[in-house]
Amino acid sequence: MRIAGLYAITDTACCRPEGLARVRAALLGGARVLQLRCKDPGLAMDAAQALVALGHDFGVPVLVNDDVELAYAARADGVHLGRDDATVESARARLGARAIIGVSCYADLDRARDLALRGADYLAFGSFYPSCTKPHATRAEPSLLTAARALCKPLVAIGGILPENGRALIAAGASALAVVDGVFGHNDITGAARAYQRLFEDTV
């Protein structure tokens, strides 16, 4: 499964049983990757299993944020790891050779090089713009994506990305745009997702 296009990350409301309709709306709008970001342990397993089933109905890979064991138990397609999470090697050992293991590289190209050598499947950079989800995140410049192309891995851009500014990140080298509020913060989730996915279609 490819990491490309709109990479939709769930908000808190999506983790509740009634929130699954919101994820379906994003998939109908063209989301190509899903990540479960659920900070409520009481909801996480049910949310992960439901999201995996829904994503697979659409042929879309589903990853779990931070939690390798949850990804394993829910039979997710992989996991996304931050600086304080499991290593790429331990996640690979637990989830298997076919799992998608993505990593946060922030604005650190050296970190990206190291994690690419360790076997990460994609490299995420950001925040590129001010973000409501992580307002104090390290800021990255689009030129970082251009430099990271040499690593020959899919590149995911994250942080305050809108349809109005996302095109520049794709031009710089982003394979995917990771979005939370830009999709799930809208009343028309399908329309919001479609606006992002159209950026990739327009560049083909």
C-alpha positions as CSV (number, residue, x, y, z in Angstrom):
1,M,0.0,0.0,0.0
2,R,1.3,3.4,-1.0
3,I,1.7,6.4,1.2
4,A,0.6,9.2,-1.1
5,G,-2.2,11.7,-1.3
6,L,-4.4,13.0,1.6
7,Y,-3.3,11.4,4.9
8,A,-6.2,11.9,7.3
9,I,-5.4,11.8,11.0
10,T,-8.4,11.3,13.3
11,D,-9.5,13.8,15.9
12,T,-11.0,12.9,19.3
13,A,-14.6,12.8,17.9
14,C,-13.6,10.2,15.3
15,C,-12.6,7.8,18.1
16,R,-16.1,7.5,19.4
17,P,-18.5,5.0,17.9
18,E,-20.6,7.7,16.3
19,G,-17.5,9.3,14.9
20,L,-16.9,6.5,12.3
21,A,-19.3,8.3,9.9
22,R,-16.9,11.2,9.9
23,V,-14.0,9.0,8.8
24,R,-16.2,7.5,6.1
25,A,-16.9,11.0,4.9
26,A,-13.2,11.7,4.6
27,L,-12.7,8.4,2.6
28,L,-15.5,9.4,0.3
29,G,-13.7,12.6,-0.3
30,G,-10.6,10.7,-1.4
31,A,-8.4,10.2,1.7
32,R,-5.7,7.8,0.8
33,V,-4.2,7.0,4.2
34,L,-5.8,6.9,7.7
35,Q,-4.0,7.3,11.0
36,L,-5.8,6.6,14.3
37,R,-4.8,9.2,16.9
38,C,-6.7,8.3,20.0
39,K,-5.6,9.5,23.4
40,D,-8.5,7.8,25.3
41,P,-7.3,4.2,26.3
42,G,-11.0,3.3,26.8
43,L,-11.8,4.0,23.2
44,A,-8.6,3.0,21.5
45,M,-9.1,-0.7,20.8
46,D,-12.7,-0.4,19.5
47,A,-11.8,2.6,17.5
48,A,-8.7,0.9,16.0
49,Q,-10.7,-2.2,14.9
50,A,-13.5,-0.2,13.4
51,L,-11.1,2.1,11.6
52,V,-9.1,-0.8,10.2
53,A,-12.3,-2.5,8.9
54,L,-13.5,0.7,7.3
55,G,-10.2,1.6,5.8
56,H,-9.9,-1.8,4.2
57,D,-13.4,-1.5,2.7
58,F,-11.9,1.5,0.8
59,G,-8.5,-0.1,0.1
60,V,-6.8,2.4,2.3
61,P,-4.0,1.6,4.8
62,V,-4.7,2.3,8.4
63,L,-1.9,3.2,10.8
64,V,-1.9,3.7,14.6
65,N,-0.2,6.7,16.2
66,D,2.5,5.8,18.8
67,D,1.2,2.4,20.0
68,V,2.8,-0.7,18.4
69,E,0.8,-3.1,20.6
70,L,-2.5,-1.5,19.6
71,A,-1.5,-1.7,16.0
72,Y,-0.6,-5.4,16.4
73,A,-3.8,-6.2,18.3
74,A,-6.1,-4.4,15.8
75,R,-4.3,-5.8,12.8
76,A,-3.6,-2.3,11.5
77,D,-1.4,-1.9,8.5
78,G,1.3,-0.2,10.5
79,V,2.3,2.4,13.1
80,H,3.5,6.0,13.2
81,L,6.4,6.6,15.6
82,G,7.5,9.8,17.3
83,R,10.7,10.7,19.1
84,D,9.7,9.1,22.4
85,D,8.0,5.9,21.0
86,A,9.4,2.5,20.1
87,T,12.3,2.1,17.7
88,V,11.8,1.3,14.1
89,E,13.6,-2.1,14.7
90,S,11.4,-3.1,17.6
91,A,8.2,-2.1,15.7
92,R,9.3,-4.1,12.7
93,A,10.0,-7.1,14.8
94,R,6.5,-7.0,16.3
95,L,4.5,-6.0,13.3
96,G,6.4,-7.9,10.6
97,A,8.1,-7.2,7.3
98,R,4.9,-6.0,5.5
99,A,3.9,-3.4,8.1
100,I,4.1,0.3,7.2
101,I,6.3,2.1,9.8
102,G,6.3,5.8,9.6
103,V,8.4,8.2,11.6
104,S,8.3,11.8,12.7
105,C,11.4,13.7,11.7
106,Y,10.3,17.1,12.7
107,A,12.7,19.5,10.9
108,D,15.7,17.2,11.3
109,L,17.2,15.9,8.1
110,D,19.9,13.9,9.9
111,R,17.2,12.1,12.0
112,A,15.5,11.3,8.7
113,R,18.6,9.9,7.2
114,D,19.2,7.7,10.2
115,L,15.6,6.4,10.4
116,A,15.6,5.7,6.7
117,L,18.7,3.5,7.1
118,R,16.9,1.7,10.0
119,G,14.1,0.8,7.7
120,A,11.4,3.4,8.1
121,D,8.9,3.2,5.3
122,Y,8.1,6.9,5.2
123,L,9.4,10.1,6.7
124,A,7.2,12.8,8.1
125,F,8.3,16.4,8.4
126,G,6.7,19.5,10.1
127,S,5.2,21.6,11.3
128,F,5.2,23.6,8.1
129,Y,2.6,26.1,9.2
130,P,1.0,27.1,12.6
131,S,-1.0,24.2,13.8
132,C,-4.0,24.0,16.2
133,T,-3.2,20.4,17.0
134,K,0.4,21.1,18.0
135,P,0.8,24.8,18.4
136,H,4.4,24.6,19.8
137,A,5.8,22.2,17.2
138,T,9.1,22.8,15.6
139,R,8.8,24.7,12.3
140,A,10.1,23.2,9.1
141,E,10.7,24.8,5.7
142,P,9.5,23.4,2.4
143,S,13.1,23.3,1.2
144,L,13.6,20.4,3.7
145,L,11.3,18.3,1.6
146,T,13.4,19.0,-1.4
147,A,16.5,17.9,0.3
148,A,14.9,14.8,1.7
149,R,14.0,13.6,-1.8
150,A,17.5,12.1,-1.9
151,L,16.5,9.6,0.8
152,C,14.2,7.9,-1.7
153,K,11.3,7.4,0.8
154,P,7.7,8.8,0.7
155,L,7.7,12.1,2.4
156,V,4.7,13.3,4.5
157,A,4.2,16.9,5.3
158,I,2.2,17.9,8.4
159,G,1.3,21.0,10.4
160,G,-1.3,23.7,9.6
161,I,-1.7,22.5,6.0
162,L,-4.6,23.9,4.0
163,P,-5.6,23.5,0.4
164,E,-4.3,27.0,-0.2
165,N,-0.7,26.2,1.0
166,G,-0.5,22.5,0.4
167,R,0.3,22.7,-3.3
168,A,3.7,24.3,-2.5
169,L,4.6,21.4,-0.3
170,I,3.8,18.9,-3.0
171,A,5.9,20.8,-5.4
172,A,8.8,20.7,-2.9
173,G,8.6,17.0,-2.6
174,A,5.7,15.9,-0.3
175,S,4.2,12.5,-1.3
176,A,1.3,13.0,1.2
177,L,-0.3,15.8,3.2
178,A,-1.2,14.9,6.8
179,V,-4.2,16.8,8.1
180,V,-6.4,16.7,11.2
181,D,-8.5,19.8,11.6
182,G,-8.3,20.8,8.0
183,V,-10.6,17.8,7.2
184,F,-12.3,16.9,10.4
185,G,-12.8,20.5,11.6
186,H,-15.3,21.1,8.7
187,N,-19.0,20.5,8.6
188,D,-18.5,19.1,5.0
189,I,-15.8,16.6,5.7
190,T,-16.1,15.0,2.3
191,G,-15.8,18.3,0.5
192,A,-12.8,19.3,2.7
193,A,-11.1,16.0,1.9
194,R,-11.8,16.4,-1.8
195,A,-10.1,19.8,-1.8
196,Y,-6.9,18.3,-0.5
197,Q,-6.9,15.3,-2.8
198,R,-7.5,17.4,-5.8
199,L,-4.1,19.1,-5.2
200,F,-2.5,15.7,-6.0
201,E,-4.7,15.1,-9.0
202,D,-3.9,18.5,-10.4
203,T,-0.2,17.8,-10.3
204,V,-0.3,14.6,-12.3
